[in-house]
Amino acid sequence: MASIGHSVNTTSSGKPIVYGADYSVYVRIVRLVLTEKDIDYELVPVDVFAAEGIPAWYLEHHPFGRIPAFEHNGLRLFETSAIARYVDEVFAGPALQPKDARTRATMNQMIGILDAYAYRSMVWDVAVERLEKEAPDEALIAAGLRQAETVMRVLTALKAPGPWLLGDQLTLADLHAAPIIGYFVKVAEGQKLLAEFPEIQAWWDRISAREAFAKTEKSD
């Protein structure tokens, strides 16, 4: 087990447990939420890509064998958005969801867009394909970049005036987007495309400079 230390600031007793790997985009989203809320938590390593396969015990936490999973005071959760919303609503700290129903709906729409259209194209089809394949599939990368461009255009259209995606308040949408775009810009194609969208580039410069982003960076 690896323990990640932050100062405790909760309205609930018991330290939350996050199951997953520090290389995972979705594990990092949960860790960002916990860190921004200033919550002490424990990260239990689970490598779903291990040669020996997914540990049998882990399927009790996530029956589909994905990461992350989460546990707090006897409650077990999986699915990143459910975990993030629970953490925001149960623990003290800065609110990460807008009170206004319309703004909150836009936040949820952004998160849905990131899950459905950004994660696969930006992370797997572009970044992983370029970084980890000896002979990258250039057609797959090109298709991923076309999808990523549409995502950037839509995020630009939905973005409210202000430093964050929804204006002056940092929300779950920012913390959902940051690890996905962070992986995308590990490659030159991602950096080049991001630079074509100055509002999202400026947002990225701000979010990637936050202390929480540095604290949740994958360890070597």
C-alpha positions, 0 to 999 in steps of 0.5 A: 500500500502507498499512503498519500499524505494531505492534511485532514479536512473532513466532515466524515470520519475514516480515511477514504481508500482509492484503489488503482494505479498512479498512471491511470487518468481516471485514478488521477481525476479522483486523486485531484478531487481529494487533493483539491478538497484537502482530504487525507486518503490512501492509494492502494496499488492495483495494476489492471495491466499486470502480466498475472492479470487483475487480482481476484480480490479486486473484483469485489471492489470493481466487478468489471476490473477497471480502475479506480474503485473507492471505499469510505466508511463501509461504502464501496463505489466505482465509476469516477464521476460517482466517486468525485461527486460523493467526495465533493458532497460528503467532505468539507473543503471548497465546493467543486459543483456549481449551485446553479442547475444550468451551470451544473448541467453544463459541467455534467455535459462537459464531463460526459463529452470528455468520457465519450469523445476525448479520453479514447481519442486523446489518450489512447489513439494519439498519446499512447499510440505515439509514445508506446508503439514501435510502429504507431498506426498513423491512420489511428493517430490522424483519426484521433486528432480529428476527434480531439479537434472537435472536442477542443472546439466544443469545449471552447464553445461551452467554456464560460468567461473566467479562469476555469471551464465554468467561469470563476469556480474550479469544478469537477469538469476542470479536474476531469479534463486536466488528466486527459489533456495532460496525457494528450500534450505529452506528444507533439501533436497534442501540444500543437493542437492545443495551441490552436485553441488559445482559451483552452491553452490558457486554461491548461496553463493555469490548471497544470500549474496548480499544486494538486496537479503536481502532487498527483503526477505519476511517480517514477 
